[in-house]
Amino acid sequence: MKNIKFLLLSAILIGFNACNEPEDIVELPENVVLPELTSGDADFSNFVSIGNSLTAGFTDGALFIAAQENSFPNILAEKFSLVGGGAFTQPLMNDNFGGLAVGGSRIASPRLVFGGSVPVPLESVIGPVTVTTDIALNNPTGPFNNLAVPGAASFHLIAPGYGNLANVSLGLANPYFVRMTGSTPNATVMELAVQQSPTFVSLWIGANDVLGYALGGASSTGPTPQPTFDFSIATIMSSLAGTKGVMTNIPYVTDIPYFTTIPYNTIPLDGATAGLVNGGYAPYNGGIQAAYAALAGTGLFSEEEANSRIINFTEGNNAVVIEDESLTDLGAINPAFAGLPKYRQATAEDLLILPSASFLGTTVGGNPLLINGVSVPLADNWVLVPSEKQEIKTAIDNFNVTIKGAADSAGYAFLDANALFQELSSVGYTDGDYTLTSSLVTGGALSLDGVHGTARGYALIANELMKAIDAKYGSNFEASGNLVDIGDYPTNYSPSLQ
């Protein structure tokens, strides 16, 4: 039993470079002359980027200098500078370790690195480090063109005090935004953006209006209420009235490796152990069978659900046991069955979150009979069941209707990131000489934390944004050969990078 978690971890990936290899290179004929780059109707002289961690360049579970320099807004700004774009200032971290501190006390950990088979904490490879980015001691001086705040939801962009150090301990402020507010700690993100009189903006917000709920297995407060989201987007766009820009919608978060890496059925048992576990579940199975016998024909407890709740292990790989709050509360129907919990074995429709890899197979209090995911069902926070997946999808669909409507009303260019991420998670997306997928580590697009982009993934986003800008404003980044070569951007950062 104790080897289950190690088998799960080793099954996450086979090899670091198994995917993301360059395709056959096709060279242009020597006589092809590309047109001169033009900005079309866009004015990139003062570019301001607004968003969350995806816009900040967050990767491998942290924000650090190299990642920020490879953020998609910084990539865009480098291209915009070729057609009149000005300086692009970012609130750079103080090191390449990542992590945050307040007055010397760490509040966020350093980045993840590739440990040879799975993602591991940086310090497990190079030893203890000192996090030098301290929000109480050494914040940079703005104004900043990249106003992306890791962790920010839509309503945070218009919230006064969200960057006030005094509010951090109260849970009302964001430490990353504290680094940007300077002498105006109560200024909102949008106020800092508008004060710069931007000529062009990028806006990618909304993922955190649902992501936090999903990351916790849908066990906390649900997604942002639709009226709140609609009001936030309307207020944001009103403050940007008259400015040109590009907007991006929200990908289905359940397509990312955080939810797609850990198989539902990798509990390896021999025949004898399977028999012992089945013996432990015999009273529960008997209770389910008795409940169905008593309620059959009432329409209150279907045969299909009754069968799905029977737990049975066999020799070989088995599905984990989970709690599923969407199951029928049998005790509410008949007090005789009040003691029956909502247990079942997982199916391919359930999504185990990435951290479950190191939890499955561990014991409760060292008791060898209490094995998490086997004799002890996984709690709700470890898994997304189909009803929760649908709730998340519906919220994203509704949020995306609002985002697209706002982009159209403002006359902005628009990138359908949701479609892009679905392509990454299904067949892969080819850009230049490389094909990227959303697989953890080997896919090249998403980083070691299973949520955020790699530098190469952010370069892909930059290219797709330039294509959208071309289509809306008549610029020609693509036709003039000024898209970036995503192969110039890394898929991982060395542990030695400091």
ABEGO torsion letter per residue (X at the ends): XAAAAAAAAAAABABAAABGBBBBBBBBBAABBBBBBBAEABBAABBBBBEBAAAAGBBGGBBBAAAAAABAAAAAAAAAAAAGBBBBBBBBBABAAEEBBBGGBBABBBBBBBAGABBBBAAAAAEBBBBABBAAABBBBOBBABABBBGBBAAAAABBGAABAAAAAAGABBAAAAAAAEABAABBAAAAAAAAGBABBBBBBGAAAAAAAAAAGGABBBBBBAAAAAAAAAAAAAAABGBBEBBBBBBBAAABAAAAABBAAABBBBAAAAAAAAAAAAAAAAAAAAAAAAABGAGABBAAAAAAABBBBBBEBBBBBBBBAABBBAAAABAAAAABBBBBBBBAABBBBAAAAAABGBBBGGBAABBBGBABBBBAAABBBAAAAAAAAAAAAAAAAAAAAAAAAAGBBBBBAAAAAAAAABAEBBBEABBBBABBGAAGABBAAGABBBAAAAAAAAAAAAAAAAAAAGBAAAAAGABBBAAABBABBBAABX
